[in-house]
Amino acid sequence: MEFAIKLAQFLLSLSILIVLHELGHFIPAKLFKTRVEKFYLFFDVKFSLFKKKIGETEYGIGWLPLGGYVKIAGMIDESMDREQLKGEAQPWEFRSKPAWQRLIIMLGGVTVNFILAFIIYIGMTFYYGEQYIANDNVKDGVWVNNPTLEKLGFKTGDIVVSIDGAKVEKFEDINKELFLAKEVVLNRNGEDIKIKFPENFISQLMKGKKSSLINLRVPFVVSGYVNKTSNKDAVKIKDIIKSINGTTIKYADQAAGVLDSLKGKTVPAIILRNEKEVTINLKVNDSAKLGLIFPAGLPYDNIEKLGLYKINKVNYDFFQSIPVGIKRGCDELASYGKQLRAIFSPSTGAYKGVGGFGAIFSVFPSTWSWFAFWNITALLSIMLGVMNLLPIPALDGGHVLFLLYEIISGKKPSDKFLERAQMVGFVLLITLVLFANGNDIYKAIVGK
């Protein structure tokens, strides 16, 4: 069932993005009286799941969910339909239109992607408002459970003061900023410590087994058992371990240090169950573990009920939501631009983390969440817009590059040149797709 929910969210998000992107090409094409022969959601290799011709356009749904397309008459695109170019150019064909009209048609898709992302962020700001934990409120520091960060000098209990010279205002922003950080200032026991990040930090990070960087320090809330004999009789799901063998356990990360000296022993413990403290006995195995699973993070509702951190809540009316949503969209766009620069810099090793459809699928939650769905869809819309603007023939950016050359120079590249460029771009694009999805397969095999 969880797989089905993830798949449904993935396909719905993909469908919205593809249809609206292609509409961005379709609408200006029709406005400029350019014939659109096909409008497809997903690719119809050999056959389609559904198709219907309305007027001059065939609308359909393909079976291969790797994208979608509009086939515009008289345009050299991924279909590589050379036959349509053999005759004289017709008034309704793309190649007959002025360069400025062709440029608008080609920019339509990415324009819609960016507009969609900003609309979603504005809508989410208006509907959900903002919830965040101020970094100043994280008095006892963060929980560091990542070997790569530990090797750099991070320790649990450190307070993140600034990243690359900018003060950290919201705890939620820390992990995103750390991925591309160059220097971080930590406060440890009242003393500021500077940690410089190596250029290949992302590469080092991907070699580790932990995907998260830092987390909030949270209580030991039991969420499951490693096996049937792991203190299952003594402890129930949602119990909170308050002390072990007389030592107070405020945060889950403190348990490891306490258990190190109790290997193989049965010790008294105090747990909080249904808001009442209960004394039980816990068995510590030879690996200094309890065999209990606790969450790395807790929902804000639970955090608030436990009185751990102050949750800042800000509600906006519709007009207030507009600048806030636009700012968030701009921040996400800038952040993705930084990630893309890192990916194209071999020294960072960030290219090793590039993912394909498997990686996109994995970010959707296994339970239906409209908040998560729209948040992910907005980010994917930005990513789709930026990727399509790359100056690679076969992508919108490649067509835009040649059109700008034509507008500036007054010379139109020959159809033969455009065909060859399209073929080179298509091969490059396929290579990138295979590389990204190959990374997904590799990660699945090695279990990372």
C-alpha positions as CSV (number, residue, x, y, z in Angstrom):
1,M,0.0,0.0,0.0
2,E,2.9,2.4,0.9
3,F,4.4,1.7,-2.6
4,A,1.1,2.5,-4.3
5,I,0.7,5.8,-2.4
6,K,4.3,6.9,-3.3
7,L,3.7,5.8,-6.9
8,A,0.4,7.7,-7.1
9,Q,2.0,10.9,-5.8
10,F,5.0,10.5,-8.2
11,L,2.8,10.0,-11.3
12,L,0.4,12.8,-10.4
13,S,3.2,15.2,-9.8
14,L,5.0,14.2,-13.0
15,S,1.7,14.4,-15.0
16,I,1.0,18.0,-13.8
17,L,4.5,19.1,-14.6
18,I,4.6,17.6,-18.0
19,V,1.2,18.7,-19.1
20,L,1.7,22.3,-18.0
21,H,5.2,22.4,-19.5
22,E,3.9,21.3,-22.8
23,L,1.0,23.7,-22.6
24,G,3.6,26.4,-22.3
25,H,4.7,25.5,-25.8
26,F,1.3,24.7,-27.1
27,I,-0.5,27.9,-26.3
28,P,1.9,30.4,-27.9
29,A,2.2,28.1,-30.9
30,K,-1.5,28.2,-31.4
31,L,-1.6,32.0,-30.7
32,F,1.0,32.4,-33.5
33,K,-1.1,30.1,-35.8
34,T,1.5,27.4,-35.8
35,R,0.2,23.8,-36.4
36,V,0.6,21.4,-33.5
37,E,0.4,17.8,-34.7
38,K,0.6,16.0,-31.4
39,F,0.2,16.7,-27.7
40,Y,1.3,13.8,-25.5
41,L,1.6,13.0,-21.8
42,F,4.4,10.4,-21.6
43,F,6.0,8.9,-24.7
44,D,4.0,6.8,-27.1
45,V,6.9,4.5,-28.4
46,K,5.2,2.1,-30.9
47,F,1.8,2.6,-29.3
48,S,-0.2,4.8,-27.0
49,L,-2.6,4.0,-24.1
50,F,-5.1,6.6,-25.3
51,K,-5.3,9.0,-28.3
52,K,-7.9,11.2,-29.8
53,K,-7.7,13.7,-32.7
54,I,-9.4,17.1,-32.2
55,G,-9.0,19.4,-35.1
56,E,-5.4,19.3,-36.4
57,T,-3.9,18.0,-33.1
58,E,-3.8,14.4,-31.8
59,Y,-4.0,14.3,-28.0
60,G,-2.8,11.2,-26.2
61,I,-1.2,9.4,-23.3
62,G,1.8,7.2,-23.9
63,W,2.9,4.2,-21.9
64,L,6.5,5.3,-21.1
65,P,6.4,7.8,-18.2
66,L,9.7,9.5,-19.0
67,G,8.3,12.8,-20.1
68,G,6.0,14.2,-22.7
69,Y,6.0,16.3,-25.9
70,V,4.2,18.5,-28.4
71,K,5.1,17.9,-32.0
72,I,5.1,21.2,-33.8
73,A,4.9,21.2,-37.6
74,G,8.0,22.4,-39.4
75,M,10.2,22.1,-36.3
76,I,13.4,19.9,-35.9
77,D,12.8,18.1,-32.6
78,E,13.4,14.8,-30.9
79,S,11.1,13.0,-33.4
80,M,13.7,13.7,-36.2
81,D,11.0,13.8,-38.7
82,R,12.9,14.8,-41.9
83,E,10.1,14.2,-44.3
84,Q,8.2,17.4,-43.1
85,L,11.3,19.5,-44.0
86,K,11.7,18.3,-47.6
87,G,8.9,20.5,-49.0
88,E,8.6,24.2,-49.1
89,A,8.0,25.9,-45.8
90,Q,4.3,26.5,-45.2
91,P,2.8,29.5,-43.4
92,W,1.5,27.3,-40.5
93,E,4.9,25.7,-39.9
94,F,7.3,26.7,-37.1
95,R,10.2,27.3,-39.5
96,S,8.1,30.0,-41.3
97,K,7.5,32.1,-38.2
98,P,9.6,35.1,-37.2
99,A,12.5,34.3,-34.9
100,W,10.9,36.3,-32.0
101,Q,7.8,34.2,-32.2
102,R,9.8,30.9,-32.3
103,L,11.7,32.1,-29.3
104,I,8.5,32.7,-27.3
105,I,7.2,29.3,-28.3
106,M,10.4,27.6,-27.1
107,L,10.6,29.6,-23.8
108,G,7.0,28.9,-23.0
109,G,7.6,25.6,-21.3
110,V,10.2,26.7,-18.8
111,T,8.3,30.0,-18.2
112,V,5.3,27.9,-17.1
113,N,7.5,25.8,-14.9
114,F,8.8,28.8,-13.0
115,I,5.4,30.4,-12.8
116,L,3.9,27.2,-11.5
117,A,6.6,26.9,-8.7
118,F,5.9,30.5,-7.5
119,I,2.1,30.0,-7.6
120,I,2.5,26.8,-5.5
121,Y,4.8,28.5,-3.0
122,I,2.4,31.5,-2.7
123,G,-0.6,29.1,-2.3
124,M,1.2,27.0,0.4
125,T,2.2,30.2,2.3
126,F,-1.4,31.3,2.3
127,Y,-2.9,27.9,3.2
128,Y,-0.3,26.5,5.6
129,G,1.5,29.6,6.8
130,E,5.0,29.0,8.2
131,Q,6.2,26.7,10.9
132,Y,9.8,26.7,12.0
133,I,12.1,26.4,14.9
134,A,14.4,29.4,15.5
135,N,18.0,28.3,15.6
136,D,18.5,30.4,18.8
137,N,15.9,28.1,20.4
138,V,18.1,25.0,20.0
139,K,19.9,25.7,23.3
140,D,21.4,22.2,23.8
141,G,22.8,22.0,20.3
142,V,22.2,19.6,17.5
143,W,22.5,15.8,17.2
144,V,25.4,14.7,14.9
145,N,25.1,11.1,13.8
146,N,27.0,11.4,10.5
147,P,30.5,10.0,10.3
148,T,31.6,12.4,7.7
149,L,30.6,15.4,9.8
150,E,32.2,13.8,12.9
151,K,35.5,13.5,11.0
152,L,35.4,17.2,10.2
153,G,35.0,17.9,13.9
154,F,31.3,18.2,14.5
155,K,30.0,16.9,17.8
156,T,26.6,16.4,19.3
157,G,25.7,19.4,21.4
158,D,27.3,21.9,19.0
159,I,25.3,25.0,18.2
160,V,25.5,26.0,14.5
161,V,26.2,29.8,14.6
162,S,26.8,30.6,10.9
163,I,27.4,29.0,7.5
164,D,29.7,30.8,5.0
165,G,29.4,34.0,7.1
166,A,25.6,34.1,7.2
167,K,23.9,33.7,10.6
168,V,21.5,30.7,10.7
169,E,18.0,31.9,11.6
170,K,16.0,28.8,11.1
171,F,17.0,25.3,12.2
172,E,15.3,23.8,9.1
173,D,17.7,25.6,6.8
174,I,20.9,24.1,8.3
175,N,21.0,20.8,6.4
176,K,20.3,22.4,3.0
177,E,23.1,25.0,3.5
178,L,25.6,22.5,4.9
179,F,25.7,20.5,1.6
180,L,27.4,23.3,-0.2
181,A,29.1,25.0,2.7
182,K,32.7,26.2,2.7
183,E,33.1,27.3,6.3
184,V,30.9,26.7,9.4
185,V,31.1,28.4,12.8
186,L,30.0,26.3,15.7
187,N,29.6,27.2,19.4
188,R,30.8,24.5,21.7
189,N,30.6,25.1,25.5
190,G,30.6,28.9,24.9
191,E,33.6,28.9,22.5
192,D,33.3,29.5,18.8
193,I,35.0,27.0,16.5
194,K,35.6,27.4,12.8
195,I,35.4,24.3,10.6
196,K,36.4,24.4,6.9
197,F,34.8,22.0,4.5
198,P,36.9,20.2,1.9
199,E,36.0,20.8,-1.8
200,N,35.0,17.1,-2.2
201,F,32.7,17.1,0.9
202,I,29.7,15.9,-1.1
203,S,31.8,13.0,-2.5
204,Q,33.0,12.1,1.0
205,L,29.4,12.3,2.3
206,M,28.1,9.9,-0.3
207,K,30.7,7.3,0.7
208,G,29.2,7.2,4.2
209,K,26.2,5.2,5.2
210,K,24.2,8.1,6.7
211,S,22.2,10.3,4.4
212,S,21.2,12.9,7.0
213,L,23.6,15.4,8.3
214,I,22.3,16.8,11.6
215,N,19.0,16.4,13.5
216,L,17.2,18.0,16.4
217,R,18.0,16.3,19.7
218,V,14.8,14.5,20.7
219,P,13.8,12.2,23.5
220,F,14.1,8.4,23.2
221,V,10.6,7.8,21.9
222,V,10.2,4.1,21.1
223,S,8.9,3.5,17.6
224,G,9.7,-0.1,17.0
225,Y,11.8,-3.2,17.8
226,V,14.9,-4.6,16.1
227,N,13.6,-8.2,16.8
228,K,11.0,-10.0,18.9
229,T,13.2,-10.4,21.9
230,S,14.3,-6.8,22.1
231,N,12.6,-5.7,25.4
232,K,9.3,-6.1,23.7
233,D,7.6,-7.3,26.8
234,A,8.7,-4.4,28.9
235,V,8.5,-1.5,26.5
236,K,5.6,-0.4,24.3
237,I,5.5,1.7,21.2
238,K,5.4,5.5,22.1
239,D,7.0,4.9,25.5
240,I,9.6,7.6,26.3
241,I,12.7,6.4,28.1
242,K,13.5,9.0,30.9
243,S,16.3,7.3,32.7
244,I,18.5,4.2,32.6
245,N,20.1,2.8,35.7
246,G,19.6,6.0,37.5
247,T,21.0,8.3,34.8
248,T,18.6,10.8,33.3
249,I,18.1,10.5,29.5
250,K,16.9,13.8,28.3
251,Y,17.8,13.1,24.6
252,A,18.0,9.8,22.8
253,D,21.7,10.4,21.8
254,Q,22.7,10.3,25.5
255,A,21.6,6.6,25.8
256,A,24.6,5.3,23.9
257,G,27.1,6.6,26.4
258,V,25.1,5.3,29.4
259,L,24.7,1.8,27.8
260,D,28.4,1.3,27.1
261,S,29.1,0.3,30.7
262,L,26.0,-1.9,31.0
263,K,26.7,-4.6,28.4
264,G,24.9,-7.8,29.1
265,K,23.1,-6.5,32.2
266,T,19.5,-6.0,33.2
267,V,19.0,-2.6,34.7
268,P,16.1,-0.5,36.0
269,A,14.7,2.3,33.9
270,I,12.0,4.9,34.1
271,I,9.7,5.4,31.1
272,L,6.9,7.8,30.4
273,R,3.8,6.0,29.3
274,N,0.4,7.8,28.8
275,E,1.9,10.8,30.7
276,K,2.7,8.6,33.8
277,E,6.2,7.5,34.9
278,V,6.6,3.7,35.1
279,T,9.6,1.8,36.4
280,I,10.7,-1.2,34.3
281,N,13.7,-3.5,33.8
282,L,15.6,-3.2,30.5
283,K,18.0,-5.8,29.1
284,V,21.2,-4.4,27.6
285,N,22.7,-6.7,25.0
286,D,26.4,-7.4,24.4
287,S,26.6,-4.7,21.8
288,A,25.4,-2.1,24.4
289,K,22.0,-1.7,22.7
290,L,18.4,-2.1,23.8
291,G,17.1,-3.5,20.5
292,L,14.7,-0.6,20.4
293,I,14.1,1.8,17.5
294,F,13.6,5.5,18.0
295,P,12.9,8.3,15.5
296,A,15.6,10.6,14.2
297,G,13.0,13.3,14.1
298,L,9.5,14.0,15.5
299,P,6.6,15.9,13.9
300,Y,6.1,19.4,15.1
301,D,2.9,18.5,16.9
302,N,4.8,16.0,19.0
303,I,7.7,18.4,19.6
304,E,5.2,21.0,20.8
305,K,3.3,18.6,23.1
306,L,6.6,17.4,24.7
307,G,7.7,21.0,25.3
308,L,11.0,20.4,23.6
309,Y,11.3,23.5,21.4
310,K,9.2,26.5,20.7
311,I,7.5,26.2,17.3
312,N,7.1,29.6,15.6
313,K,3.9,29.8,13.6
314,V,3.2,32.7,11.2
315,N,-0.1,33.0,9.2
316,Y,-0.4,35.2,6.2
317,D,-3.4,36.7,4.3
318,F,-3.5,36.3,0.6
319,F,-1.6,39.6,-0.3
320,Q,1.0,38.9,2.4
321,S,1.6,35.5,0.9
322,I,2.6,36.8,-2.5
323,P,6.0,38.4,-1.5
324,V,6.8,35.6,1.0
325,G,6.0,32.9,-1.6
326,I,8.0,34.7,-4.3
327,K,11.0,35.0,-1.9
328,R,10.8,31.3,-1.1
329,G,10.7,30.5,-4.9
330,C,13.7,32.7,-5.5
331,D,15.6,31.1,-2.6
332,E,14.9,27.6,-3.9
333,L,15.9,28.7,-7.4
334,A,19.2,30.1,-6.2
335,S,19.8,27.0,-4.1
336,Y,19.3,24.7,-7.0
337,G,21.6,26.9,-9.1
338,K,24.3,26.3,-6.5
339,Q,23.7,22.6,-6.6
340,L,23.9,22.5,-10.4
341,R,27.2,24.3,-10.3
342,A,28.6,21.8,-7.8
343,I,27.4,18.9,-10.0
344,F,29.2,20.4,-13.1
345,S,32.4,20.8,-11.0
346,P,34.2,17.4,-11.0
347,S,36.4,18.3,-8.1
348,T,33.3,18.3,-5.7
349,G,32.2,14.8,-6.6
350,A,28.6,16.0,-6.5
351,Y,27.9,14.4,-9.9
352,K,28.1,11.0,-8.1
353,G,24.9,11.9,-6.3
354,V,22.9,12.7,-9.4
355,G,19.7,10.7,-9.4
356,G,17.0,9.8,-12.0
357,F,13.4,8.8,-11.7
358,G,14.2,6.4,-8.8
359,A,15.6,9.3,-6.8
360,I,12.6,11.5,-7.6
361,F,10.2,8.6,-6.6
362,S,12.0,8.1,-3.3
363,V,11.4,11.7,-2.1
364,F,7.7,11.3,-2.0
365,P,6.3,10.1,1.4
366,S,4.7,6.7,1.9
367,T,1.6,8.3,3.4
368,W,-0.4,10.8,1.4
369,S,0.5,14.4,2.3
370,W,-0.7,17.3,0.3
371,F,1.8,19.5,2.0
372,A,4.7,17.3,1.0
373,F,3.2,16.7,-2.5
374,W,3.0,20.4,-3.4
375,N,6.3,21.2,-1.8
376,I,8.0,18.5,-3.9
377,T,6.1,19.4,-7.0
378,A,7.2,23.0,-6.7
379,L,10.8,22.1,-6.3
380,L,10.6,19.6,-9.2
381,S,9.0,22.4,-11.4
382,I,12.0,24.6,-10.7
383,M,14.4,21.8,-11.4
384,L,12.6,21.0,-14.7
385,G,12.7,24.6,-15.7
386,V,16.4,25.0,-15.0
387,M,17.4,21.7,-16.6
388,N,15.4,22.5,-19.8
389,L,17.2,25.9,-20.1
390,L,20.6,24.2,-20.3
391,P,22.1,25.0,-23.7
392,I,22.0,21.4,-25.0
393,P,20.5,20.7,-28.4
394,A,17.3,18.6,-27.9
395,L,16.4,20.7,-24.8
396,D,14.6,24.0,-24.9
397,G,17.8,25.8,-24.0
398,G,19.5,24.4,-27.1
399,H,16.7,25.8,-29.4
400,V,16.8,29.1,-27.5
401,L,20.6,29.3,-28.1
402,F,20.3,28.9,-31.8
403,L,17.4,31.4,-32.0
404,L,19.3,34.0,-30.0
405,Y,22.2,33.5,-32.5
406,E,19.8,34.0,-35.4
407,I,18.2,37.2,-33.8
408,I,21.6,38.7,-33.0
409,S,23.5,37.8,-36.3
410,G,20.5,37.9,-38.6
411,K,21.6,34.5,-40.0
412,K,19.5,31.4,-39.6
413,P,21.4,28.1,-39.0
414,S,20.7,25.6,-41.8
415,D,18.3,22.7,-41.4
416,K,21.1,20.3,-41.9
417,F,23.1,21.9,-39.1
418,L,20.1,21.9,-36.8
419,E,19.4,18.2,-37.6
420,R,23.0,17.3,-36.7
421,A,23.0,19.4,-33.5
422,Q,19.7,17.8,-32.5
423,M,21.2,14.3,-32.9
424,V,24.3,15.2,-30.9
425,G,22.1,16.8,-28.2
426,F,19.8,13.7,-28.2
427,V,22.8,11.4,-27.7
428,L,24.1,13.6,-24.9
429,L,20.7,13.8,-23.2
430,I,20.3,10.0,-23.4
431,T,23.8,9.6,-21.8
432,L,22.8,11.9,-19.0
433,V,19.5,10.0,-18.4
434,L,21.3,6.7,-18.4
435,F,24.0,8.1,-16.0
436,A,21.4,9.5,-13.6
437,N,19.3,6.4,-13.5
438,G,22.4,4.2,-13.5
439,N,23.3,6.0,-10.2
440,D,19.9,5.0,-8.8
441,I,20.5,1.4,-9.7
442,Y,24.0,1.4,-8.3
443,K,22.8,2.9,-5.0
444,A,20.0,0.3,-4.8
445,I,22.5,-2.5,-5.3
446,V,25.1,-1.3,-2.7
447,G,22.3,-0.3,-0.3
448,K,23.0,3.4,0.0
